Amino acid sequence: MEFGDHDMKDLIKFRLEEYRGNDKEIKIINEFQHAYRPENAISWYTRECFTYKMLNGALRTLNGDIMIRMGFFLCDLHQQIEKIHKTQVDKYHGNIFQVYRGQGLTSTDFSQLEKNKNGLISFNNFLSTSTNRGISLGFAQKALKMPNMIGILFQILIDPSIQSSPFASIQEISYFKTEAEILFSMHTVFRINSIEKLDSERPLYQVDLILTSDDDKQLREPTELIREEASGFTGWTRLGKLLIKIGQFDKAEELYNSLLEHASKDTDRAFFYHQLGRLKSEQGKYEEAAKLLEVSLAIDQTSLPEDDADMAITYCSISSVYYQQANYSKALEFSVKDLEIKKKTLPPNHPDLAISYNTIGLVYGGMGNYTKAIESYEKTLKIVEIALPPNHPNSAIAFSNIGQIYQKMGEYSKALECYEKDLEIKKKSLPADHPSFAITFANIGQVYDKKGDYLKALEFLEKALAIRQKSLPSTHPLIKVAMYNVDYRKKKL
């Protein structure tokens, strides 16, 4: 969907109210209103004025209201970086180069960075970097003057020959043409290569980052997950997905209803109804979700072939909503339709087929048809082990699901075997304090409890509690559940 004049007017009105009485800023806002064009988005972004502060502040704090108001500028900025990147990439002749960024981090954020060494880091905002190490180091040192801040010099290695998020040398079009600046689009993903202390007396560190490749097999899956909301940069549509993801449902609903009013294509209308349905599902309003998704489906059925991939997505979403309502017959009906389309349109071992079989397994489990549930989960596991890298977290999920069915059947030894495989995979693929370990430890503890081995049960339930306490706020209900489980087993000893 294209952005219109009303988007600009809404932003200008908002900023004029914000800066009432500030003649300097009001002059700049009026200039922006009359002089702004999509092709000078970078110039406006690099200017010391409301555009940079407002956009990056909203992206950093995930402020949905501001992101909506800045939507047209956000899109223009990304698209200009992308356009320039395409014209510049050949000029590098495949030569690897370095850029730098100096900034401050809180001790909490730095501690998290250290724990994630050799892992991935994604910046929510547009990332400004420099080819001048000295200037960037100066910014890092300046950050030390702020209370409780650690100075960080990011040293970033760039291989222009790999396919990655777009970046552009913007010196010629920046508002400040003397700065040798490389600007990365939002949600660029890097790998943390090393961290070293630069000053023996002050908390000043250099963090070496490497720009990740889109087709790096080792990083492909987590990178795709991190970049998921950054792909298909389509303005308000993309923003709506992000708002749902961060739980700003009222803003997302307002946005999608507005999009629906302006939509002229059936495919767009179907998509917006689908997103509204998904939004209601996230809120637990399953009846409303089902109605909206059925409207989306009805539109798709009049405008798309019956085996179109978008139809499969809608069938899957409807199935999920009916499953949440415990309407298992309806859930099965739509999950089978989803599977039938994917079997026609995808290779036999495509990961999306594994998702469909997993959904059917969940439905059969809810119906109490445990034999069928295990059959579906085993098909999921078979595809995952073929299509995805070894020790992929999805394999752990499949083993966990199979284990839960065996546990319901009272076959505790088989359940324990599955949970232990789940745990083994997670130990190889996830950080030691990852929240999902709590689920696995709790499952193992419950099985040992059923087998009458209360000491072993307590051991694993205490591990589950420890993970919960590390990863969740102290008032979270899951911590209370974990504490109850531990206390209850202690009484059995």
C-alpha positions as CSV (number, residue, x, y, z in Angstrom):
1,M,0.0,0.0,0.0
2,E,1.3,3.5,-0.9
3,F,1.5,6.2,1.7
4,G,-0.5,9.3,1.1
5,D,-0.5,13.0,2.0
6,H,-2.6,12.3,5.1
7,D,0.4,10.3,6.6
8,M,2.6,13.4,6.2
9,K,-0.1,15.7,7.6
10,D,-0.6,13.5,10.6
11,L,3.1,13.5,11.4
12,I,3.5,17.2,11.0
13,K,0.5,17.9,13.2
14,F,1.9,15.6,15.9
15,R,5.3,17.3,15.8
16,L,4.0,20.8,15.8
17,E,2.0,20.1,18.9
18,E,5.1,18.5,20.5
19,Y,7.4,21.5,19.8
20,R,4.9,24.3,20.4
21,G,6.9,27.4,21.4
22,N,10.2,26.0,20.0
23,D,10.7,28.3,16.9
24,K,13.8,26.5,15.8
25,E,12.2,23.1,15.6
26,I,9.0,24.4,14.1
27,K,10.9,26.0,11.3
28,I,12.6,22.6,10.5
29,I,9.2,20.8,10.7
30,N,7.7,23.2,8.3
31,E,10.7,22.8,6.0
32,F,10.2,19.0,6.2
33,Q,6.6,19.4,5.2
34,H,7.3,21.3,2.1
35,A,10.7,20.0,1.0
36,Y,10.7,16.3,2.0
37,R,10.8,13.7,-0.9
38,P,11.4,9.9,-0.6
39,E,14.7,10.4,-2.5
40,N,16.1,12.6,0.3
41,A,15.1,10.4,3.2
42,I,18.8,9.7,4.1
43,S,19.6,13.4,4.2
44,W,16.7,14.1,6.6
45,Y,17.7,11.1,8.7
46,T,21.3,12.3,9.1
47,R,20.2,15.9,9.9
48,E,20.3,16.9,13.6
49,C,16.5,17.3,14.0
50,F,13.3,15.5,15.0
51,T,13.5,12.8,12.3
52,Y,16.5,10.9,13.6
53,K,15.5,11.3,17.3
54,M,11.9,10.3,16.7
55,L,12.5,7.3,14.5
56,N,15.3,5.6,16.3
57,G,13.7,6.3,19.7
58,A,10.5,4.6,18.5
59,L,12.5,1.6,17.1
60,R,14.6,1.3,20.2
61,T,11.6,1.3,22.6
62,L,9.2,-0.3,20.1
63,N,6.7,2.6,20.4
64,G,3.9,1.5,18.2
65,D,2.2,4.9,18.1
66,I,5.3,6.7,16.8
67,M,6.2,3.9,14.4
68,I,2.8,4.2,12.8
69,R,3.2,8.0,12.4
70,M,6.8,7.5,11.0
71,G,5.8,4.6,8.8
72,F,6.2,6.4,5.5
73,F,9.6,7.8,6.5
74,L,10.8,4.4,7.8
75,C,9.9,2.8,4.5
76,D,11.5,5.5,2.3
77,L,14.7,5.3,4.3
78,H,15.0,1.5,4.0
79,Q,14.2,1.7,0.3
80,Q,16.7,4.4,-0.4
81,I,19.5,2.4,1.4
82,E,18.5,-0.7,-0.6
83,K,18.6,1.2,-3.9
84,I,22.0,2.8,-3.2
85,H,23.3,-0.6,-2.0
86,K,22.5,-2.1,-5.4
87,T,24.5,0.6,-7.2
88,Q,27.5,0.5,-4.9
89,V,28.0,-3.2,-4.3
90,D,30.1,-3.7,-7.4
91,K,32.4,-0.8,-6.5
92,Y,33.8,-2.8,-3.6
93,H,35.1,-5.5,-6.0
94,G,34.5,-8.1,-3.4
95,N,37.1,-6.6,-1.0
96,I,36.4,-7.1,2.7
97,F,36.5,-3.9,4.8
98,Q,35.9,-2.7,8.3
99,V,33.6,-0.1,9.8
100,Y,33.2,1.1,13.4
101,R,30.6,2.3,15.8
102,G,31.2,3.8,19.2
103,Q,28.5,3.9,21.9
104,G,27.7,3.2,25.5
105,L,25.9,0.1,27.0
106,T,24.5,-0.4,30.4
107,S,26.2,-3.1,32.5
108,T,23.2,-5.3,32.1
109,D,23.2,-5.0,28.3
110,F,27.0,-5.6,28.2
111,S,26.6,-8.7,30.4
112,Q,24.1,-10.1,28.0
113,L,26.4,-9.3,25.1
114,E,29.3,-11.3,26.8
115,K,27.0,-14.3,27.4
116,N,26.1,-14.3,23.7
117,K,29.7,-14.4,22.4
118,N,29.8,-16.3,19.1
119,G,26.1,-15.8,18.9
120,L,24.0,-13.3,16.9
121,I,23.1,-9.7,17.6
122,S,20.4,-7.7,15.8
123,F,20.0,-4.0,16.0
124,N,16.4,-2.8,16.0
125,N,17.3,0.6,14.6
126,F,19.0,1.9,11.5
127,L,22.7,1.5,12.3
128,S,25.1,4.4,11.6
129,T,28.8,3.4,11.4
130,S,32.0,5.1,10.3
131,T,35.1,4.1,8.4
132,N,37.1,6.2,10.8
133,R,38.1,4.2,13.9
134,G,39.3,7.2,15.8
135,I,36.0,9.1,15.6
136,S,34.1,6.0,16.7
137,L,36.5,5.4,19.6
138,G,35.9,8.9,20.7
139,F,32.1,8.2,20.9
140,A,32.8,5.1,23.0
141,Q,35.1,7.1,25.4
142,K,32.5,9.9,25.6
143,A,30.0,7.3,26.8
144,L,32.2,6.6,29.8
145,K,31.3,10.0,31.3
146,M,27.7,8.9,31.8
147,P,26.9,7.1,35.1
148,N,27.0,3.3,35.0
149,M,27.8,3.1,31.3
150,I,30.4,0.9,29.6
151,G,32.1,2.3,26.5
152,I,31.9,0.0,23.4
153,L,33.7,0.2,20.2
154,F,32.1,-2.1,17.6
155,Q,34.5,-3.2,14.9
156,I,32.4,-4.6,12.1
157,L,33.9,-6.8,9.3
158,I,31.9,-6.5,6.0
159,D,32.2,-8.8,3.1
160,P,30.3,-7.0,0.3
161,S,30.2,-10.2,-1.9
162,I,27.7,-11.9,0.5
163,Q,24.0,-11.5,0.4
164,S,22.9,-9.7,3.5
165,S,20.8,-6.8,4.8
166,P,21.4,-3.7,2.7
167,F,24.0,-1.0,3.7
168,A,25.1,2.1,1.9
169,S,27.9,4.6,1.9
170,I,26.0,7.8,2.4
171,Q,28.7,10.5,2.5
172,E,27.6,12.1,-0.8
173,I,23.9,12.3,0.2
174,S,24.2,12.8,4.0
175,Y,23.2,16.1,5.5
176,F,26.8,16.2,6.8
177,K,28.9,15.5,3.8
178,T,32.3,15.5,5.6
179,E,31.4,12.2,7.5
180,A,32.5,8.9,6.0
181,E,29.4,7.1,7.1
182,I,28.0,3.6,6.2
183,L,24.4,3.2,7.1
184,F,22.8,-0.2,7.7
185,S,19.1,-0.8,7.4
186,M,17.2,-1.9,10.5
187,H,17.4,-5.4,11.8
188,T,20.8,-6.1,10.3
189,V,22.2,-9.3,11.9
190,F,25.8,-9.8,13.0
191,R,27.8,-12.5,14.7
192,I,29.7,-11.6,17.8
193,N,33.2,-12.8,17.1
194,S,35.3,-11.5,20.0
195,I,35.2,-9.1,23.0
196,E,38.4,-7.5,24.4
197,K,39.2,-4.9,27.0
198,L,40.9,-1.7,25.5
199,D,41.7,0.0,28.8
200,S,43.0,-1.6,32.0
201,E,41.6,1.1,34.2
202,R,38.3,2.0,32.6
203,P,35.3,-0.1,31.3
204,L,36.2,0.3,27.6
205,Y,35.8,-2.7,25.3
206,Q,36.1,-3.5,21.6
207,V,33.5,-5.9,20.2
208,D,34.3,-7.5,16.9
209,L,31.2,-8.2,14.7
210,I,30.9,-10.0,11.4
211,L,28.0,-9.3,9.0
212,T,26.1,-12.5,8.5
213,S,25.3,-14.0,5.1
214,D,21.7,-14.8,4.2
215,D,22.8,-18.2,2.9
216,D,25.2,-19.1,5.7
217,K,23.9,-22.6,6.5
218,Q,25.1,-22.6,10.1
219,L,23.3,-19.3,10.8
220,R,20.4,-19.6,8.3
221,E,17.6,-20.6,10.7
222,P,18.2,-18.3,13.6
223,T,19.1,-15.5,11.2
224,E,15.8,-16.0,9.3
225,L,13.9,-15.8,12.6
226,I,15.6,-12.6,13.6
227,R,15.0,-11.1,10.2
228,E,11.5,-12.4,9.8
229,E,9.8,-9.1,10.6
230,A,12.3,-7.2,8.4
231,S,11.6,-9.2,5.2
232,G,9.1,-8.1,2.6
233,F,9.4,-4.4,3.4
234,T,5.8,-3.3,2.6
235,G,5.2,-0.3,4.8
236,W,2.2,-0.5,7.1
237,T,1.8,-4.2,6.5
238,R,5.2,-4.9,7.9
239,L,4.6,-2.5,10.8
240,G,1.4,-4.3,11.7
241,K,3.2,-7.6,12.0
242,L,5.7,-6.1,14.3
243,L,3.0,-4.5,16.5
244,I,1.3,-7.9,16.9
245,K,4.7,-9.5,17.7
246,I,5.4,-7.0,20.5
247,G,1.9,-7.2,21.9
248,Q,0.6,-3.7,20.9
249,F,-2.7,-5.2,19.8
250,D,-4.8,-2.0,20.0
251,K,-2.4,-0.2,17.7
252,A,-2.2,-3.2,15.3
253,E,-6.0,-3.4,15.1
254,E,-6.3,0.3,14.5
255,L,-3.7,0.0,11.7
256,Y,-5.2,-3.0,10.0
257,N,-8.7,-1.6,10.1
258,S,-7.4,1.6,8.4
259,L,-5.6,-0.5,5.8
260,L,-8.8,-2.5,5.2
261,E,-10.7,0.7,4.5
262,H,-8.2,1.7,1.9
263,A,-7.7,-1.7,0.3
264,S,-8.7,-2.1,-3.3
265,K,-7.4,-5.6,-4.1
266,D,-9.1,-8.8,-2.8
267,T,-5.7,-10.3,-1.9
268,D,-5.0,-7.3,0.3
269,R,-8.4,-7.4,2.0
270,A,-8.0,-11.1,2.6
271,F,-4.6,-10.6,4.2
272,F,-5.8,-7.8,6.5
273,Y,-8.7,-9.9,7.7
274,H,-6.3,-12.7,8.3
275,Q,-4.0,-10.4,10.4
276,L,-7.0,-9.1,12.4
277,G,-7.9,-12.8,13.0
278,R,-4.4,-13.6,14.1
279,L,-4.5,-10.5,16.4
280,K,-7.7,-11.7,18.1
281,S,-6.2,-15.2,18.5
282,E,-3.1,-13.7,20.2
283,Q,-5.5,-12.0,22.6
284,G,-7.4,-15.2,23.3
285,K,-10.6,-14.0,21.6
286,Y,-11.0,-17.2,19.6
287,E,-14.6,-16.8,18.4
288,E,-13.8,-13.3,17.0
289,A,-10.6,-14.7,15.5
290,A,-12.5,-17.6,13.8
291,K,-15.0,-15.2,12.2
292,L,-12.3,-12.9,10.8
293,L,-10.3,-15.8,9.5
294,E,-13.4,-17.3,7.8
295,V,-14.0,-13.9,6.1
296,S,-10.4,-14.0,4.9
297,L,-10.9,-17.6,3.6
298,A,-14.1,-16.6,1.8
299,I,-12.3,-13.8,-0.1
300,D,-9.4,-16.1,-1.0
301,Q,-11.8,-18.8,-2.3
302,T,-13.2,-16.3,-4.8
303,S,-9.8,-14.9,-6.0
304,L,-7.2,-17.7,-5.6
305,P,-6.8,-21.3,-7.0
306,E,-7.9,-23.9,-4.5
307,D,-4.4,-25.1,-4.0
308,D,-2.8,-21.7,-3.5
309,A,-0.2,-21.4,-0.8
310,D,-2.0,-18.5,0.9
311,M,-5.1,-20.8,1.2
312,A,-2.9,-23.3,3.2
313,I,-1.8,-20.5,5.6
314,T,-5.4,-19.5,6.3
315,Y,-6.5,-23.1,6.8
316,C,-3.6,-23.6,9.3
317,S,-4.6,-20.4,11.2
318,I,-8.3,-21.4,11.4
319,S,-7.3,-24.9,12.6
320,S,-5.2,-23.3,15.3
321,V,-8.1,-21.2,16.5
322,Y,-10.5,-24.1,16.6
323,Y,-7.9,-26.2,18.5
324,Q,-7.7,-23.5,21.2
325,Q,-11.5,-23.7,21.5
326,A,-11.2,-27.5,21.9
327,N,-13.3,-27.9,18.7
328,Y,-11.1,-30.7,17.6
329,S,-13.3,-32.0,14.7
330,K,-13.2,-28.5,13.1
331,A,-9.5,-28.1,13.8
332,L,-8.8,-31.5,12.2
333,E,-10.9,-30.6,9.1
334,F,-8.9,-27.4,8.4
335,S,-5.5,-28.8,9.3
336,V,-6.0,-31.7,6.8
337,K,-6.9,-29.1,4.1
338,D,-3.7,-27.2,5.0
339,L,-1.7,-30.4,4.6
340,E,-3.3,-31.5,1.3
341,I,-2.3,-28.2,-0.3
342,K,1.2,-28.3,1.0
343,K,1.6,-31.9,-0.2
344,K,0.6,-30.8,-3.7
345,T,2.8,-27.7,-3.8
346,L,5.9,-28.5,-1.8
347,P,8.7,-31.0,-2.0
348,P,8.1,-34.1,0.2
349,N,10.6,-33.1,2.9
350,H,9.8,-29.4,3.1
351,P,9.9,-27.9,6.7
352,D,6.4,-26.5,6.2
353,L,5.0,-30.0,5.9
354,A,6.6,-30.8,9.3
355,I,4.6,-27.9,10.8
356,S,1.4,-29.3,9.3
357,Y,2.0,-32.8,10.6
358,N,2.8,-31.3,14.0
359,T,-0.5,-29.4,14.0
360,I,-2.4,-32.6,13.2
361,G,-0.6,-34.4,16.0
362,L,-1.7,-31.7,18.4
363,V,-5.3,-32.1,17.3
364,Y,-5.3,-35.9,17.6
365,G,-3.7,-35.6,21.0
366,G,-6.5,-33.3,22.1
367,M,-9.0,-35.8,20.7
368,G,-7.4,-38.6,22.7
369,N,-6.4,-40.5,19.6
370,Y,-2.9,-41.1,20.8
371,T,-1.9,-43.6,18.1
372,K,-2.7,-41.1,15.3
373,A,-1.0,-38.3,17.3
374,I,2.3,-40.3,17.5
375,E,2.1,-41.1,13.8
376,S,1.8,-37.4,12.9
377,Y,4.6,-36.4,15.3
378,E,6.9,-39.1,13.9
379,K,6.3,-37.7,10.4
380,T,7.2,-34.3,11.7
381,L,10.4,-35.6,13.2
382,K,11.4,-37.5,10.1
383,I,11.1,-34.3,7.9
384,V,12.8,-32.1,10.5
385,E,15.8,-34.5,10.6
386,I,16.1,-34.5,6.8
387,A,15.3,-30.9,6.0
388,L,17.0,-29.0,8.9
389,P,20.6,-29.0,10.4
390,P,21.5,-31.6,13.0
391,N,20.4,-30.9,16.5
392,H,17.9,-28.3,15.3
393,P,15.5,-27.0,18.1
394,N,12.5,-28.3,16.0
395,S,13.8,-31.8,16.5
396,A,13.7,-31.2,20.3
397,I,10.1,-30.0,20.0
398,A,9.1,-33.1,18.1
399,F,10.6,-35.4,20.7
400,S,8.9,-33.4,23.5
401,N,5.5,-33.7,21.8
402,I,5.9,-37.5,21.3
403,G,7.0,-37.8,25.0
404,Q,3.9,-36.0,26.1
405,I,1.7,-38.4,24.3
406,Y,3.5,-41.4,25.8
407,Q,3.1,-39.8,29.2
408,K,-0.6,-39.5,28.7
409,M,-0.7,-43.1,27.7
410,G,1.1,-44.1,30.9
411,E,4.1,-45.4,29.0
412,Y,6.6,-43.5,31.2
413,S,9.8,-45.2,30.1
414,K,9.1,-44.3,26.5
415,A,8.1,-40.7,27.6
416,L,11.4,-40.4,29.5
417,E,13.4,-41.6,26.5
418,C,11.8,-38.9,24.3
419,Y,12.3,-36.1,26.9
420,E,16.0,-37.1,27.3
421,K,16.5,-36.8,23.5
422,D,14.8,-33.4,23.7
423,L,17.2,-32.4,26.4
424,E,20.3,-33.7,24.6
425,I,19.4,-31.7,21.5
426,K,18.8,-28.5,23.5
427,K,22.1,-28.8,25.2
428,K,23.8,-28.8,21.8
429,S,21.8,-26.0,20.2
430,L,20.7,-23.6,22.9
431,P,22.4,-21.5,25.7
432,A,22.4,-23.3,29.1
433,D,19.9,-20.9,30.6
434,H,17.4,-20.8,27.7
435,P,13.8,-20.7,29.0
436,S,12.8,-23.8,27.1
437,F,15.0,-26.0,29.3
438,A,12.5,-25.3,32.1
439,I,9.8,-27.2,30.1
440,T,12.1,-30.1,29.5
441,F,13.3,-30.4,33.1
442,A,9.7,-30.1,34.3
443,N,8.6,-32.9,31.9
444,I,11.4,-35.2,33.0
445,G,10.6,-34.4,36.7
446,Q,6.9,-35.3,36.2
447,V,7.8,-38.6,34.6
448,Y,10.2,-39.6,37.4
449,D,7.4,-38.6,39.8
450,K,5.0,-41.0,38.0
451,K,7.6,-43.7,38.2
452,G,7.9,-43.2,41.9
453,D,11.5,-41.9,41.9
454,Y,10.8,-38.8,43.9
455,L,14.5,-37.9,44.5
456,K,15.1,-37.7,40.7
457,A,11.8,-35.9,40.2
458,L,12.8,-33.3,42.8
459,E,16.2,-32.9,41.1
460,F,14.7,-32.0,37.7
461,L,11.9,-29.9,39.1
462,E,14.4,-27.8,41.0
463,K,16.4,-27.3,37.8
464,A,13.1,-26.2,36.1
465,L,12.5,-23.7,38.9
466,A,16.1,-22.3,38.7
467,I,15.7,-21.6,34.9
468,R,12.3,-20.0,35.5
469,Q,13.8,-17.7,38.2
470,K,16.6,-16.6,35.9
471,S,14.5,-15.9,32.9
472,L,11.2,-14.6,34.3
473,P,10.1,-11.7,36.6
474,S,9.7,-12.9,40.2
475,T,5.9,-12.4,40.1
476,H,5.4,-14.5,37.0
477,P,2.8,-17.2,37.5
478,L,5.1,-19.9,36.0
479,I,7.5,-19.4,38.9
480,K,4.7,-20.0,41.3
481,V,3.8,-23.2,39.5
482,A,7.4,-24.3,39.5
483,M,7.8,-23.6,43.3
484,Y,4.6,-25.5,44.0
485,N,5.9,-28.5,42.1
486,V,9.1,-28.5,44.1
487,D,7.4,-28.1,47.4
488,Y,4.9,-30.8,46.6
489,R,7.6,-33.3,45.8
490,K,9.6,-32.4,48.9
491,K,6.6,-33.4,50.9
492,K,6.6,-36.8,49.3
493,L,10.1,-37.6,50.5
